[in-house]
């Protein structure tokens, strides 16, 4: 299996990552694509936002049911629950993506991503304070240009905050159940250089790609990293994590501004 060259030190890697070189739109290696939130995009949802992340677009909507799953009742589990669904619309990619409903089952990638979204949102809340409610988070990809799962998680948290603010305003919650914030970003190594926030072409060319899901307090919810027919060193991993933390901090600030 090929390796990504001789492992340089983290200092050298981060020096490389600070160099401006030809990325899409002239981005630096340590720079996010532009991220914007358009809130209340779905009027019938309790909370919703359209996250525009470079050329990736994801609608995130939250609905609330005044009940909990049967397994919680049967097992005597108190509090509420959060679940998620994720889908890529047929026109979200260059070639038409067949709907899961026409195949008769949800594809494995979508199942993996929606479970990750659900775990990420549950990690942000005190479910006891939610009461006997189920929050359903739906993330639908309108356009895919890399990072759809990280955009879905980052947008889902904004939609969730908006929905909970509405419940509080309606006196349906005694206290805010949000215990932490959550955001996600991709990192990777392309041509030996650690990069933050990979677009599709960069992701396709990456020797290593990784997704970070983190809380506002700096703790990890999930790390998903893979060498694409390559291996990576401790220093390369540390460089990617450093870039990821930079991106997460920026995303958390954007979320905070969007959900005010």
C-alpha positions as CSV (number, residue, x, y, z in Angstrom):
1,X,0.0,0.0,0.0
2,X,1.4,3.5,-0.8
3,X,2.3,5.8,2.0
4,X,2.0,9.6,2.1
5,X,5.7,10.2,1.9
6,X,8.1,10.4,4.9
7,X,6.1,11.6,7.9
8,X,7.1,15.3,8.5
9,X,6.8,16.9,11.9
10,X,3.6,18.6,12.9
11,X,5.4,22.0,12.8
12,X,6.3,21.4,9.1
13,X,2.8,20.1,8.3
14,X,1.1,23.2,9.8
15,X,3.6,25.5,8.1
16,X,2.5,23.9,4.8
17,X,-1.1,24.2,5.8
18,X,-0.7,28.0,6.2
19,X,0.6,28.5,2.7
20,X,-1.9,29.9,0.1
21,X,-1.9,27.6,-2.9
22,X,-4.4,26.8,-5.6
23,X,-7.5,25.5,-4.0
24,X,-11.0,26.1,-5.3
25,X,-11.8,29.9,-5.0
26,X,-8.2,30.4,-3.9
27,X,-8.8,29.2,-0.3
28,X,-5.9,28.7,2.1
29,X,-5.3,25.2,3.4
30,X,-6.7,26.3,6.8
31,X,-9.7,28.1,5.4
32,X,-13.4,27.1,5.4
33,X,-15.6,27.6,2.4
34,X,-18.2,30.4,3.0
35,X,-20.9,29.2,5.3
36,X,-24.4,30.8,5.5
37,X,-27.6,29.9,7.3
38,X,-31.1,30.9,6.0
39,X,-33.5,30.2,8.9
40,X,-37.2,29.4,8.8
41,X,-36.9,28.0,5.3
42,X,-39.7,25.4,6.1
43,X,-42.6,27.3,7.8
44,X,-44.4,24.2,9.1
45,X,-41.3,22.9,10.9
46,X,-40.7,23.9,14.5
47,X,-37.3,25.0,13.5
48,X,-35.5,25.0,10.1
49,X,-32.5,26.3,8.3
50,X,-30.9,26.0,4.9
51,X,-27.2,25.7,5.4
52,X,-25.1,26.9,2.4
53,X,-21.6,25.6,2.7
54,X,-19.6,26.5,-0.4
55,X,-21.7,24.8,-3.1
56,X,-23.2,22.2,-0.7
57,X,-26.8,23.0,0.3
58,X,-28.7,21.1,3.0
59,X,-32.2,21.9,4.4
60,X,-32.4,20.9,8.0
61,X,-35.9,20.8,9.6
62,X,-37.1,19.9,13.1
63,X,-40.5,18.5,14.0
64,X,-41.7,17.6,17.5
65,X,-44.0,14.8,18.6
66,X,-45.6,14.9,22.1
67,X,-44.6,11.3,22.8
68,X,-41.6,9.0,23.0
69,X,-40.6,5.8,21.3
70,X,-42.3,2.6,22.5
71,X,-39.0,1.1,23.7
72,X,-38.6,4.0,26.1
73,X,-42.1,3.4,27.6
74,X,-41.5,-0.3,27.9
75,X,-38.1,0.1,29.5
76,X,-39.2,2.9,31.8
77,X,-36.7,5.4,30.4
78,X,-37.5,8.9,31.3
79,X,-37.0,12.1,29.3
80,X,-37.2,12.6,25.6
81,X,-35.5,11.4,22.5
82,X,-34.0,12.7,19.3
83,X,-33.9,10.9,16.0
84,X,-32.8,11.9,12.5
85,X,-33.2,11.1,8.8
86,X,-30.9,12.1,6.0
87,X,-31.4,11.9,2.3
88,X,-29.8,13.2,-0.9
89,X,-32.4,14.4,-3.4
90,X,-32.2,13.0,-6.9
91,X,-30.9,16.2,-8.4
92,X,-28.3,16.9,-5.7
93,X,-25.5,15.3,-7.7
94,X,-24.2,15.5,-11.3
95,X,-25.9,12.2,-12.1
96,X,-29.4,11.5,-10.8
97,X,-29.4,9.7,-7.5
98,X,-32.2,7.2,-7.3
99,X,-34.6,7.8,-4.4
100,X,-34.5,5.3,-1.5
101,X,-38.2,4.9,-1.7
102,X,-37.9,3.6,-5.3
103,X,-35.3,1.0,-4.1
104,X,-37.4,-0.1,-1.2
105,X,-34.7,0.6,1.4
106,X,-32.5,3.3,2.7
107,X,-28.9,2.9,1.5
108,X,-26.2,2.0,4.0
109,X,-24.4,5.4,3.7
110,X,-27.7,7.3,4.5
111,X,-28.3,5.0,7.5
112,X,-24.8,5.7,8.8
113,X,-25.1,9.4,8.4
114,X,-28.6,9.8,10.0
115,X,-27.5,7.7,13.0
116,X,-24.5,10.0,13.3
117,X,-26.8,13.1,13.2
118,X,-29.0,11.6,15.9
119,X,-26.1,10.8,18.1
120,X,-24.6,14.3,17.7
121,X,-27.9,16.0,18.5
122,X,-28.5,13.8,21.6
123,X,-25.0,14.6,22.9
124,X,-25.9,18.3,22.9
125,X,-29.1,18.0,25.1
126,X,-30.1,17.1,28.6
127,X,-32.9,14.7,27.4
128,X,-34.5,14.7,30.9
129,X,-35.3,18.4,30.4
130,X,-36.9,17.7,27.0
131,X,-39.8,15.9,28.7
132,X,-41.8,13.1,27.1
133,X,-41.1,14.4,23.5
134,X,-39.5,13.0,20.4
135,X,-37.6,15.5,18.2
136,X,-37.3,14.4,14.6
137,X,-34.4,16.1,12.6
138,X,-34.7,15.8,8.8
139,X,-31.7,16.7,6.7
140,X,-32.2,16.8,2.9
141,X,-29.3,17.5,0.6
142,X,-30.3,19.8,-2.3
143,X,-26.8,20.1,-3.7
144,X,-23.7,18.1,-2.9
145,X,-20.1,19.3,-3.3
146,X,-18.4,17.5,-0.4
147,X,-19.1,17.6,3.3
148,X,-22.8,16.8,3.2
149,X,-22.8,15.0,6.5
150,X,-20.8,17.7,8.3
151,X,-23.1,20.4,6.8
152,X,-26.1,18.3,7.9
153,X,-24.9,18.1,11.5
154,X,-23.9,21.8,11.7
155,X,-27.2,22.9,10.2
156,X,-29.2,20.4,12.3
157,X,-28.0,22.0,15.5
158,X,-29.1,25.5,14.3
159,X,-32.6,24.1,13.4
160,X,-32.7,22.3,16.8
161,X,-31.9,25.5,18.7
162,X,-34.6,27.4,16.8
163,X,-37.2,24.7,17.6
164,X,-36.3,24.6,21.3
165,X,-36.4,28.4,21.5
166,X,-39.9,28.2,20.2
167,X,-40.9,25.6,22.8
168,X,-39.5,27.8,25.5
169,X,-41.3,30.9,24.2
170,X,-44.6,28.9,24.2
171,X,-43.9,27.9,27.9
172,X,-43.8,24.2,26.9
173,X,-40.3,23.8,28.4
174,X,-39.4,24.8,31.9
175,X,-35.7,25.0,31.1
176,X,-33.5,25.1,28.1
177,X,-32.4,21.4,27.5
178,X,-29.3,22.4,25.4
179,X,-26.2,21.4,27.4
180,X,-23.7,22.0,24.7
181,X,-23.3,23.1,21.1
182,X,-22.3,20.8,18.2
183,X,-20.6,21.3,14.8
184,X,-18.8,19.1,12.3
185,X,-16.1,19.6,9.7
186,X,-14.0,17.6,7.3
187,X,-10.2,17.5,7.1
188,X,-7.9,15.6,4.9
189,X,-4.5,15.2,3.2
190,X,-4.3,16.0,-0.4
191,X,-0.9,15.8,-2.2
192,X,0.7,15.5,1.2
193,X,-0.8,18.8,2.5
194,X,-3.3,18.8,5.4
195,X,-6.5,20.7,4.3
196,X,-9.5,21.9,6.2
197,X,-13.0,21.5,4.7
198,X,-12.7,19.4,1.6
199,X,-14.9,20.1,-1.4
200,X,-15.8,17.2,-3.7
201,X,-12.8,17.3,-6.0
202,X,-10.4,17.5,-3.0
203,X,-12.2,14.7,-1.3
204,X,-12.0,12.5,-4.4
205,X,-8.2,13.2,-4.6
206,X,-7.5,12.9,-0.9
207,X,-5.0,10.3,0.4
208,X,-6.7,10.7,3.8
209,X,-10.1,12.1,4.7
210,X,-11.6,12.6,8.1
211,X,-14.7,14.0,9.6
212,X,-14.7,15.6,13.1
213,X,-17.8,16.1,15.2
214,X,-17.2,18.2,18.3
215,X,-18.9,20.0,21.1
216,X,-18.5,23.7,22.0
217,X,-16.5,22.6,25.0
218,X,-13.9,21.0,22.7
219,X,-14.8,17.4,23.2
220,X,-15.2,14.8,20.5
221,X,-18.4,13.2,19.6
222,X,-17.1,11.2,16.7
223,X,-14.0,10.9,14.6
224,X,-14.2,9.2,11.2
225,X,-10.8,8.9,9.5
226,X,-9.7,6.7,6.6
227,X,-6.5,6.3,4.6
228,X,-7.6,6.0,1.0
229,X,-5.1,3.4,-0.1
230,X,-2.6,5.2,2.1
231,X,-1.5,5.3,5.7
232,X,-0.9,8.4,7.9
233,X,1.3,9.2,10.8
234,X,0.8,10.6,14.3
235,X,2.0,14.0,13.1
236,X,-0.3,14.0,10.1
237,X,-3.2,13.0,12.4
238,X,-2.3,15.8,14.8
239,X,-2.1,18.3,12.0
240,X,-5.6,17.4,10.8
241,X,-7.0,17.6,14.3
242,X,-5.5,21.0,14.7
243,X,-7.1,22.2,11.5
244,X,-10.4,20.6,12.5
245,X,-10.5,22.5,15.8
246,X,-9.8,25.7,13.9
247,X,-12.8,25.1,11.6
248,X,-15.1,23.9,14.5
249,X,-14.4,27.2,16.4
250,X,-15.4,29.2,13.4
251,X,-18.5,27.1,12.8
252,X,-19.6,27.4,16.4
253,X,-19.4,31.2,16.1
254,X,-21.5,31.2,12.9
255,X,-24.1,28.9,14.6
256,X,-24.3,31.2,17.6
257,X,-24.9,34.2,15.3
258,X,-27.5,32.4,13.2
259,X,-29.6,31.0,16.1
260,X,-29.9,34.3,18.1
